[in-house]
């Protein structure tokens, strides 16, 4: 079943990837209705989530990058309790728990070689995330190949440094792109 936040991802070609409070302030004013929160710690992430909501946006937290959180399912429950709307993770068991809780789940994968790309179909079937974020997002051939094979949409992320990278990823079949490059947040 398609998660309700997929529609918001479709509405914006670029999802700001926020790594600190300064970037969060700038991202709050951009067009995207979803922010990827890639940092913080146990003390700051609740405030980041609240500020994201105050700006009228949805907060998707990269659970693996929040300092102080262990890679345990209870960490997903804690983030939901803090108001997170979704999670990003490289860990399938955390994605599974996020789905159980009704959160948007983004499985982050690294296309480091042909084996990693080849195993993605099987991994997706086992975990069934709502979306897969493929890194680096500057691989349009791989994005095109996977977008035709996988049962869930792709987000291109990582190494997105200019508008051409975003356009290439979208033309290859990515649903949208995520980037911490602030100059690209309004592409």
C-alpha positions in Angstrom: 0.0 0.0 0.0 1.3 3.4 -1.0 2.2 5.7 2.0 0.4 9.0 2.1 3.7 11.0 2.1 4.7 9.7 -1.3 2.4 12.3 -2.8 4.4 15.1 -1.0 7.7 13.6 -2.4 6.2 13.6 -5.9 5.3 17.3 -5.6 8.9 18.5 -5.1 11.8 17.3 -7.2 14.3 18.2 -4.4 14.2 17.1 -0.8 16.5 19.2 1.5 18.9 17.0 3.5 19.5 19.0 6.7 22.7 18.3 8.7 22.6 21.2 11.2 20.5 23.9 12.7 21.6 26.6 10.3 20.6 24.4 7.3 17.3 23.6 9.1 16.5 27.3 9.3 17.1 27.8 5.6 15.2 24.6 4.6 12.2 25.7 6.6 11.6 28.4 4.0 12.0 26.2 0.9 9.3 24.8 -1.3 9.6 21.1 -0.4 7.0 19.8 2.1 9.4 17.1 3.3 12.8 17.5 5.0 15.3 14.7 5.6 17.0 15.3 8.9 20.5 13.9 8.8 22.0 14.6 12.2 21.3 15.8 15.6 21.3 13.9 18.8 18.9 12.7 21.5 18.7 16.2 22.9 18.3 18.2 19.6 16.3 16.0 17.3 13.0 16.6 19.1 13.5 20.3 18.5 14.4 19.7 14.9 11.3 17.7 14.3 9.2 20.4 16.0 10.7 23.2 13.9 10.1 21.2 10.8 6.4 20.8 11.7 6.2 24.5 12.6 7.4 25.3 9.0 4.5 23.1 7.7 6.7 20.3 6.6 7.1 16.6 7.3 10.2 15.3 9.2 11.9 12.2 8.0 14.8 11.4 10.3 17.9 9.4 9.3 17.8 7.2 12.4 21.4 5.9 11.8 22.8 9.4 12.1 21.1 10.6 15.3 23.9 10.5 18.0 22.8 8.5 21.0 20.3 6.2 19.3 21.2 2.6 19.2 20.2 0.6 16.1 17.3 -1.0 17.9 13.6 -1.1 17.1 12.8 0.9 20.2 14.7 3.8 18.7 12.1 3.9 15.9 9.3 3.9 18.5 11.1 6.8 20.3 11.4 8.9 17.1 7.6 8.3 16.4 6.9 9.5 20.0 9.0 12.6 19.2 6.8 13.3 16.2 8.9 12.0 13.3 6.8 11.3 10.3 9.3 8.9 8.8 12.7 7.3 9.0 15.7 6.7 6.7 18.0 3.8 7.5 20.4 1.4 6.0 19.1 -1.2 8.4 16.2 -3.4 7.2 15.0 -4.3 10.8 14.5 -0.6 11.5 12.6 -0.1 8.2 10.4 -3.0 9.1 9.6 -1.5 12.5 8.9 1.9 10.9 6.4 0.3 8.5 4.7 -1.5 11.4 4.2 1.9 13.0 2.9 3.5 9.9 5.8 5.8 9.3 7.2 6.7 5.9 10.2 4.3 5.4 13.2 5.1 3.2 15.8 2.4 2.8 19.1 4.0 2.0 21.4 1.9 -0.1 24.8 2.4 -1.5 25.4 1.3 -5.2 29.0 0.4 -4.6 29.2 -2.5 -7.1 27.1 -4.7 -9.3 26.5 -7.2 -6.4 25.0 -4.5 -4.2 22.8 -3.4 -7.1 21.8 -7.0 -8.0 20.9 -7.8 -4.4 18.6 -4.8 -4.1 15.6 -6.6 -5.6 15.7 -9.4 -3.1 16.3 -7.0 -0.2 13.4 -4.8 -1.2 11.1 -7.8 -1.3 12.2 -8.9 2.2 11.8 -5.5 3.8 9.4 -3.6 1.5 10.3 0.0 2.3 8.0 2.8 1.0 10.9 4.3 -1.0 14.6 3.5 -1.7 17.2 6.2 -1.6 20.1 5.2 -3.8 23.5 6.7 -3.3 25.3 8.1 -5.1 22.4 9.7 -7.0 24.7 10.6 -9.8 24.3 7.2 -11.5 21.5 7.7 -14.0 22.1 4.3 -15.8 21.6 2.5 -12.5 18.6 4.6 -11.5 17.0 3.9 -14.9 17.7 0.1 -14.5 16.4 -0.1 -11.0 13.4 2.2 -11.4 12.1 -0.3 -14.0 12.6 -3.3 -11.8 11.9 -2.4 -8.3 8.3 -2.3 -6.9 8.9 1.0 -4.9 10.0 4.5 -6.1 13.6 5.7 -6.0 15.1 8.8 -4.5 18.5 9.8 -5.8 20.8 11.1 -3.1 24.4 11.7 -2.4 26.9 13.7 -4.5 24.1 15.8 -6.1 26.1 19.0 -6.6 24.4 20.8 -9.5 21.1 21.1 -11.3 22.3 18.7 -14.1 22.7 15.9 -11.5 19.1 16.4 -10.3 17.7 16.6 -13.9 19.6 13.5 -14.9 18.3 11.5 -11.9 14.7 12.6 -12.5 14.9 11.8 -16.3 16.4 8.4 -15.4 13.3 7.6 -13.3 13.9 8.8 -9.8 10.9 10.1 -8.0 12.9 13.0 -6.5 16.4 13.8 -5.3 17.7 14.6 -1.9 20.7 16.9 -1.3 22.4 18.9 1.3 23.5 21.4 -1.3 21.4 24.4 -0.3 21.6 26.1 -3.7 19.7 23.2 -5.2 16.8 23.2 -2.8 14.7 25.4 -5.1 15.5 23.7 -8.4 
